[in-house]
Amino acid sequence: MAQDTLTRALESAASFCDIVREHALHSGDTAAFTYGDEVITFAELNEGSNRVANALVAMGAEKGDRVAFLGKNHPLYFEALLGAAKIGAVMTPVNWRLAAPEVAYILDNCEARIVFVGEGFADILAKVRGDCPKVEQVIGIDAPDHSGADYRTWRDGFPPDPVPARVGLEDDALQLYTSGTTGKPKGAVMTHGSILSSRAEGYDREWQEPIPGDVTLLAMPCFHISGTGTGIGTMVAGSNSIVLPEYDPTKALDLIENYNISKIFLVPAAIQILLNHPRVHEVDFSRLKYITYGASPIPLELMKQAMRVLGCGFVQMYGMTETSGTIVALDPEDHVPEGSPRMRSVGKPLAGVEIKIIDETGNPVPTGTVGEIATRSSKNMRGYWNNPQATADTIDADGWLRTGDAGYLDEDGYLYIHDRVKDMIISGGENVYPAEVENAIYAHPKVADVAVIGIPSEKWGEEVKACVVVKAGEELTEAEVIAHAREHIAGYKCPKSVDFIPALPRNPSGKILRRELRAPYWEGKDRAVN
């Protein structure tokens, strides 16, 4: 589809489904997704998603219903997402790295009646089915070990005709779960409008413009906005996504060479792993135009190394699940090999995005003053699923969303992240909330008290440390604490180390003074994120 045609389609689209239909009509033979030897064109994607939509209707699915996906990245996930969206149903991808109780909670909370399961995850789904009474049907995507219907057989039993459903920009499209300070994840609900917002506002920066013949490597997990957002973005742009089931630096380098990859989104930890690969200096990166990165800060020296070795443009992105992805970006021209003060920022707001810095009472603070970052735009989520109190605590009556991050704006409008208002730890691009980890560790019968903090890590940016108070007369080892945590939460959330201390520091109201626990590990660093 020509750029002017795409622009007109974006302006008139009521959902991202409309854009895919346009691509199927004007450039149906163009590859939409590539997965190993399998190529799905836009015509095939549109037809397959129509079949999925008809199948879901036949199963009684209705507008507003949630369907879930438990599995690694797969192009048929996007086909299922698109099919669900065509009837106004909402895809909910589940983090496959979670422990069984965490998976059960999300499936039960989102009230999914239909679950798509990928290869290798039938066992965990079978284990939690008893805790998810609303799940009626399991459909396996390349999953020979599942006990439900086979996706392709199920899909192809229904007609490819469009479904006569009315779906608009205000309708829910995607529900991603993000960890919460209460210890239970919350479902952030994005609409078609919030997902399409950046594109509808217009591409005001060169790196946002679709490149003819673009090929994107989709390497980040689809249970994150970085993965699903990338896939939806390439569908909207009419370009090809090469899908990796999960990030693998060896496979990533092979694909960069063999498919002339032009764009990739990676978290800083993944960039570091790529640069440490023994073959990285043998690969031709000349076709690679941009690496976009985000989810956690990146060390300046790592950035310099990446610019030197990969030789492409870099774009730092700042956003969150609750903002449907990126809201602020640092442009390639602000990335200079010798480093600059602006490289410590996350850039300037995208078109249509407002940013302000507020104090504890919600009032704006002067330029250069640190406060909580708040944002307002059509990219903001509708709210948290079935959680009006958490929604009200996050988004005020005027539409300003409190990010929980502390930072400041300079005189030129560049945003700098200083610290976190919340206690969230970002390890390898994954969000870890201390409350979740503390709840898991506290369940150990020998633990009297526990606090979890993030400490610097050369590999992951931050890693989880537990500060544990052992019950009187008991003995406990680091290995026992970590092993116990692994039984209840995902491995990436578990502490990498444990300090045993006599008592936790608390203020007069009983609140744990995490800053006191963190201070020795962050001494000498000018900001409390790594």
N, C-alpha and C positions, 0 to 999 in steps of 0.2 A: 504494500500500500504506500502510495506517495506520501511525503511528509505533510503536504497541505491537506490531503484527504484524511490522514490520521488526525490532524489538528481539528478538522471539522467534526470528525467522529467523536473525538474526546469532548468537544463542546456540547454535543447533543446526546451523549451516552447517558442512559439511566442506570447502567451497571457495567462492571467490567465484562460481563457476558456479551453485551452489545459490541464491544470492541473486537472480541474474538470472532463473532459472527461476521464482522466487516472484513477481518483478515482472511477468513475462510472464503468469503465471496471474491475478494480482489486478489489474494495471493495464497490460494488454498494449497498449492504444492510446496510452499515454503516450510522448512522444518521448524516446528515449535519446540520439541523436546527430543533430545538424543540420549539414549541410555544403553551403553554398550553397542551392540549391533542393531538395536531397535530405534527406529526413527518414527516419530509421530508428527505428521504435517498438521497445519492449521485446519485443513478440511477434515482430517481424521479426528482431530481434537474436538472440533465442533460437533461432528456426527456422534462420536463416542459419548460426549457429555450430554447430548440430546437423549441418547439411549439410557444413560444413567438417570437423567431427570424423569423419563417415563417409567423406569423401573422403580424409582423412589415413590412416585405417585401411586403406582400399583400396590406398593407395600403400605400405603396409607400415610406416607410422610407429607407434611403440610408446611406452609410458610411459617417460619419461626422455629421449626424443629431443629434440634442439634443432631448432627451425625459426627462420629469420631473416627480418627485414624491413628492406629498404633503401629508404627513401623519406621524404617529408615527411608531416606529420600527415594522417591520413585516418581516417574512422570505420570503414572496412573493415579497418584494422589491428586495431582492438579486436575486431571480429567474428572475425578470424583468430586473435587472441590467445585469445579465449574458446573457439573451436573446438579449438585446440590443448590448452588447459587441460582440456577435457572428457575428453580421452583420457590426460591426464597428461603431455603433451608441453610443452615449455618455449619460450616466445617469446623471441627475442633480437633486439631492434631495434638496427640499426647506425647510428652517427652518419653522416648523409649529408654532413656537412661534411669528413669525413676524406679524406686523399689515398688513391690507389689501393692502395699497399702496406699502409696501415693497415686498409683495408677487407678486403683479402685475409687479413691476419693474423687478424682477428676471425672471419671466416667459416670459416677453416681451424681456428682454435683451438676454436670452439664445436662443430665437427663437424656443421654443419647440412647435411642432405641436401636440404632444400626451402627455397627463398628466394623470398619475396614481394618484388617490386620495384615501386616507384612511378614515376610519370611523370618522365622526365628522367634516370633513373639506369641505364637499360639499358646504355649505353655503358661506364660504369665497371665494371658487373658483367661485361660481356663481356670487358673488359680483364683482369680478375683471375681468370676462370674457370680458366685453366690452373694457377693457384696454389692452387686450391680443389678438389682431386680428389674430395672427398666430396659436392660439390653435384651432385645428380642431376636436379632439376626446378626450373625457374624459372616463377613464376606472376605475371603482370602485373596490378597494380591500377591501372586507368585509365592504362595505360602502352602507348600504341599503338606505341612504338618498341622494345618488348621482343620477344624471339624465342621465348618459351615460351607456356604456356596463358593464356587470358584468365580472370581471377579469377571473374567472375560466371558465365561459361559452365562453367568447371570446377566451381564450387560447386553450381550448379543441376542438375548431372548426377547428384547423389546425394540420397538420401532425407532428409526432415526429422526422421526418428525419432531419439529420444535414443539415445546410445551407451551400452551396458551396461559402463561402465568404473568402477572403484573409485578415486576420487581423494580424498585426505584432507588435513587441515591440514599434515601433515608432508611432503607431496609438493612438489617443486620446481614453480614456476609462471612465474618470470620471471628472465631473466639479462641484467643490464646491465653494460656494460664501463666500467670506470673507470680512468683513467690511473694508472700505477704509477711508483714511484721508480726502478725498474730500466730504465725506458724502454719497457716492453711493457705494454699494458693488461691488466687482470685482470677476469675475469667474475664479478661478485658475484651469487650465487644466492639468490633470495628464494623463500620457500615461500608456499603459500596462507595458512598460519598467520601468518607475519610480515607479510604484506600486510593481512590482516584484523585484526591485533592491536589497533590503536588503536580500532577500532569495537567489537571484542569486549570490550575493557576498559571500554567505556562512555564516553559523551560527558560529561565532567565540566566542560566550559566552554561557555558559551552560544554562542560562535561556531562550535563544532563541530556543533551540532544542525542537522539538515537542515531547511530552510525549505520549507513547502508552495509549490510552484510555482517552486522554485529554478531558475535558469538560469545555468550556468557558462560562462565563456569559456575555452576550452582553447587557449592561445596559446603555451605553452612546448613545446619539442620532445619527442617521445615517446621519443627515445633517452636522455632523462634521466628520473630518477624523478619529477621535477616534472611532466612531461607524461603519462607512462603512469600515474603515481600519481593524477593528477587525473582521468583517464578512468576508471580502475577505481573511484575514490571516488564519482564520479557514478553509475556503474552500480550500485554497492552502495546508494547513497542513493535510487536510483529517480528521479533528476532528469536534466534535459536538458543536454548539453554542446554548445555551438556551437564547431565545430572550425575553427581557422585552420590552413592548411597550414604557415605559419611566421609569426612575429611581424611584424606590419605595423601601425604606429600609426594610419594612416589607416583601414584596414579595422577595426581594433579599436574606434575611436571610432564608426564607422558601426554596428557590431554592438551596441555598448553601447546606442545609441539605439534601433535597430530591434528588438532582441530583449529589451529590458528586462533586461539582464545584472545578476545580483545578486551574483556572486562571480567573482573572477579571482585567479590566482596569477601574479605577475610577479617577475622578478629586478630589483634596484634600477636597473640600466642601462636596462631596458625602461620602468620608471616614469619615469625622467628623459627618455627619448625621447618618451614620451606627453605629459609636461608641456610639452615644448618644441614640440609640434605647434601650428601657427597656429590650428587649429580647437578646441583644447581648451576655450577659454572659451565656446564656443557650444553645447557639448553638455550635455544634461540628465543629470546623474548621480544623480538623486534615487532611482532604483530600486536603485542599487549599494549593497549592504549591507556587504560586506567585500572588501578587497584583502589577500590574504596574500602575503608576500614573503619571500625568503631567497636562499640560495646565495652571498651575499656581504654584508658590512656595508653600511649605508646612511648617508650623511652626514646629520647632524641638520638642516641647513638644507633639504636636499632633502625630508626627511620632513615638515618644517613646511609646505613649499610644497605637497606632495601632500595633506596634511590640509586645507589651506585651499582648494585648487582642487577636489578630488574630493569632499570632505565626507563620506566613508564611514568605517567602522571599519577599522583597520589591525591586522594580526597578523603579527609577525615570526616566522619559523619557522627552527629550526636542526635540521639532521639531515644525513644523507648517504646515498648509495646503499646502503652497507653496513648501514644501519639501516632500510631500506625506507622512507626518507623522514623525516618530522618526528618528533623525540623531545622537543624543548623549544620552547616558544612564549611570546612576549611578547604579552599580551592587549591588546585595544583600550583598556581603561581605564588601562593603563600608558603609552599614547601621549597625551601632553598637549601642546597647542600651544606652551606656553612652554618645553618641554623639561624633562627631569628626569634625575637620575643613572641611573634605571632604563631610560631610553631608550637607554642605551649597552650594556645587557645584551641577551641573546637570550631572556630570560624564565625560566620555571620548567618542570621536566619534566612531560610529559603523564602521565596515569594509567598506572600499571604500569611506568613508566620509572625506573630508578635511574641516578643520576649521581654520580661521585666524581672527585676530582682526585688524581692520583698523581705520585710523583717518578720518577726514572729507573729505580729498582729495583722499581717497582710498589706502593710503600707510600703510603697516604693522607697528604696534607699538611693542615695546619691551615686552617680557614676564612680566606678572604682571601689565601691564598698561591697563587701561580701555579704550575701544574703541567700535566701532560697530562690532558685530559678523557677519562674512560673511562665506558662506559655498559653497562648490562645490562637486557635486556627481551626479551620474545618477539618484538619487532620486528627483532632482529638477524638478519642474513643467516645462511644455513646455513654459508657459507664461500665461498672463491674456487674457481671451476671448475678441477678438475684441478691444483690448486696447494696441496697440503697444508702446505707450508712457510710460504707467505704467510698462509695461514689461521691456522696456529699462532702466527705472529708478531703477528697482529692480535687473535685471540680466545683468551683463556686457558682453562684447564681449568674454571674456575668460571663461564665465560660472559661475562666482562667483555671488551668490545671497546674497543681503544685507537683513538681517533679520529684521532690525529696532530695535533690542535689543542691549543694551550696556552690556559689560562684559569683562572678562579677562581670560587668560589661565595661569595656574601655571607651574612650571618647569616640572611637571610630566604629563602635557597634560590635566589636569582636567579643565573643563569650569565652570566659575562662572558668574551667571547673576547678574548684578549690578543695572541696571536701564533700562529705555526704551528710545531709541533715538526718537521714535515716542511717541505720547501722549496716546497710547492705555491703556485702563483700563481692567483688567481681573477680572471679578466678578463671582465667582462660576464656573470658567472654561470657561465662555463666554467672548469673545472679544467685548469690547464696545469702539467705537471711539468717542471722544468728539464732532467731527464735526457733526456726525449724530444727537446726542442729542441736540446740540446747534441749528442746523437747525430747529428741531421740536419746541424747546422752543421759538426761536426768532420769529416764526410765530405768537405768541400771541400778540395781538394789544397793550398791555400795557408794553411790554418788550422793553427797549431801547438797552440793551446790555446783553450778557450772555457768561460765560465761564464755562466749565464743567471739573471737576477734579476727580481723584480717591482718596479716603481716606481709612484708615485702617478699616477693618471689621473683627471681631472675627469669624463670621460665613462664610463669602464669600471671605475672603482674602482682597478684596477691594469692596467698594460700590461707587455708583455714587453720586456726590454732584454737584449741580448747583449754581453758583455765579451769581446773577441776578441784573442788574441795571434797576430800574423801570422808565418809562417815567415821566417827570415832571408833577405834578398835578394828577397822577394816584395812585391807591392803588392796591396791589396784595398780595395774601397769598400763603404760601407754598403749600397748598392743591390745589389751582387753577393752579399753575404751573405744578404740578405733573399730575393732571387730564388732562390738555391740552396736555402734552407730550404723555400720554397714547393713545390719539386719533390718533397719528401719527406714533409711534414706538412701538416696542415690550416692554412688561412690564419690562423685565430684564434690558433694556437699560435706563429706566426712572430713574430720580434722586430719591434717598431715602430721601434726605434732600435738603433744599435750604437756601442759605445765601443771604440776600439782602444787597448790598453794594453800596456806592455812585458812584464809578467808577472802571473800571478794570485797573489793572497795565499793562502798555505797554512799550515797548522799543521805541527808536526814530523812528524806521521804522513802528511802529504800531502793532508789534507782541505782542500778549498777553503773559505776563510773568507768565505762569502757575506754575512755581516753587515757585514763591512768594505766590501764592494762596495755594499751597499744603504744604508749609513748616511748618505751625503751627501744622498740623495734623500728620506729619511724624517726628516731633521732637523727638529725642531720639532713632530713629531706624537707623541702620547702612546701610540700603539700601532702595531705594525708591520703592520697590515692597514688598508685604506682603505675 
